[in-house]
Amino acid sequence: MIIVKLDKIQEGEYQATSPACPACGVSKQLVLSGQEVFAYHQGYPTQEVLGRFDAETREKFITGFCGDHWEEAFYGRKVWN
């Protein structure tokens, strides 16, 4: 799991930024709790750190690919130029 930027919003809340999608350059930002940030720094699996988010969001923080571009990269389905 990769967080490229982590900013404290307020006590117990942090804004996490994903890697940019290699195809379109778009990043995703999430608000994480202090417990989730702690789990990330302890090396917990992505499923535990981002368990409350959907699979596409978790994947964004693993590979950087957004949903459409992930489909093409890993399944060969052409969805972008």
JOMOUR-V683612 format. One line per field, one symbol per residue. burial: + if it has 16 or more other ideal C-beta (glycine too) atoms within 10 Angstrom, else -. A space follows every 10 residues. Layout:
BEGIN
burial: ???
END
This chain:
BEGIN
burial: +-+------- ---+-+++++ +-+----+-+ -+---++-++ -----+--++ --+----+++ +-++++--++ --+------- -
END
